[in-house]
Amino acid sequence: MNLVLVSGIYFPDIGGPATYIPRLATQLIQNGHEVCTLSLTDRKGEPRPVEKWKRMFIRRNLPKPIRMFLVIRKLAKLSRGSEGIYANGLHEEAGIATLFGSRALVAKIVGDPIWERYRNSRKTKVTISEFQATQLPYSLKYQRKLLVWSLNRFKNITTPSTELAEIVRGWGVKPPIKVIQNGITCRSNKKGSGQPEGVLSVSRLVTWKNIDVLIRACANQKLKLVVIGDGPERGNLEKLGRELNSNVEFLGELENSDVISVLDRAEVYALISDYEGLSFSLLEAMMAGKPIVVSNNSGNLDVIENLQTGLIVPIRDLEATEDALTKLIHDKRFAQELGDRAQHRAQENYCEETQLNQMIDLISESSRLK
């Protein structure tokens, strides 16, 4: 096959699609296919690692109508002579491009972008599940209609979790939806060199990731917190850290090798967000054999079993989060047992080659559909 892989973010951006697209492209090429990628970026012209496929970027900070036009035009051009488009983002642009001859094969949905925009633009804690029954303002209702129309132009849809598949069906999406869980590179635990780094979280800095709760919990218990990632909430979170006189370090966006290096030194990994499809950083922490604290959202519960492969706390429960973190910091034997079992589960179930080949099979099947 000759394929166009599309995403809204791309390495070294933080987020699942940013690392998944290069992994999928690598596996496709190893299987004898040809690919090119098209993504948005804030770093156009910046040197990037050498990769075996052609990469094209459009500036993210352009006015949205202009940016959409450029993406659609580029997709229509790239699609000539190819089997079609796999989209891990920019679904609306890919759908509109089908009006100009493109073939939309598979769309991977990792969340609800309308909910994310709603959370980002309002002082609200509404969860993704609660949002599905919310009466949308006209602007968001239009965005939902455009998203659903675009997804209905694809041959197949895939999500990393059953919960998200049900949410997407509830929007009125008609193509078949297949759950394909995420996977990561298998590795053995490597002990980090140097002083242990306390609690680590790898996350986009947005409200539903609840980094503010993590800062408060670590401040109250005098624990060091390291946060990898960036986003619109960074300024507010840094201000909160100063107000609480907390020992929190924001490292911003890092290359994957640097993320792994910091992860190997961490004593505990924490992911206490309102929602996750299936977090790549959580799987990386499991693969590294780290003791883990997660919130009880459905995506986390799909992979973490309480008291077996990690500790589970209620969403935004400060006291429970403090108790779980201090338990793992101070009870080294228990923490090691949890980390060992988490690593074993990751190695058995989440090595990426199987998941990537499932995705390639779905793309191949979609390319044969009329």
C-alpha positions, 0 to 999 in steps of 0.5 A: 500500500501507499498511504498518507498518515495524518495527525494533529501532533507529531514528535517531539510534541507530547501526546499519543498520536505524536509518537504513534504515527512514527511507530505505525509508519516504521512498521508499515515500511518494515511490512513493505508499504510506502507512507508519508505523513502530514501533521501540524507543528509549532516548529516548522523548519526545526531540525528533526531526527532522520526517518524513512518517510516523507514528512510534511508540516503545516503551521498550527498557529495559522488562522483556523480557516487558512490552516484547514484549507492548506491541510485539505489541499495538501491531502487532496494532492497527496492522495492521488496515486495512494490507497488513501488516508489513515487519520489519527487527528485532523478528521474534519480535514480528511473528511472534506478532502474526500470531496476532492478525490481522497479516500478516507480509510481508517480514523483513530479516535482517542478522545472527544475533541469537542469535550476538550474544547469545552473544558478548555474554554470554560471553568467546568469540571464536567467529565467526558461521560457527563458531557455526552448528555450536555445540551451543546451551544450552537458553535459546539453543536456545529463542530459535532455535526462536522466531526460526525459527517467527516467520520462517516466518510471513513471506511472504518473507525478504531478506538483504544477502549470500549468506553470510547467506542460506545461514546463514538457510536452515541454521536451517530457514527455509522462505520464499523468501530473496532477497539485496538488497544495501544502498545509500546516498545517492549523492554526490561526495567533499567535502573536509573542512575543518580538520586531517585526523583520522587513522583513523576507524571507525563501529561498534557497540561490541561485541566482534566489531567488534574495536575493541580491535585497532584501538586497539592498532594505532593506539597502536603506530603513533602514529596518531590514532583516532576512533571513532563509535558506542556499545555495551556495550564502550565502558567496556572500550575507553576503559580500554584506550585509557588503558592504552596512552596512545593518541590515541583519541577516542570521539564516541558516537552522532552524527546522520548529517550529523555522521557524514558531516562527520567521515568527510570529514575522516578520512584512512583508514576502518577496519572490521576486524570478525569479521562484516558483512552489508553495512555501511552505514558501509563504503558511506558511506566508499566513497562519500566516496572514502576509502582503506579497511582491512577484515577478510577477512569475507565481507560485506566481501569482497563489496564491497572488492577488495584493492589495488584498492578497499581493503586487506584484512587477516586478522581480528584480525591486529594486525601486518597491520592496523598495516601496512595503516593506516601504508601508507595514511597515509604513501603519499598517492598510493596511498591516493588511488587506492584511494579514487577506485576505491572511490568509483567502485564505490560510485556504480556499484553502491550508490546506494540508489534501485535497492536500495530499489525492489527491496525495495518490489517484494518487499514488494508481491509479498508483499502479493499472496500469500495 
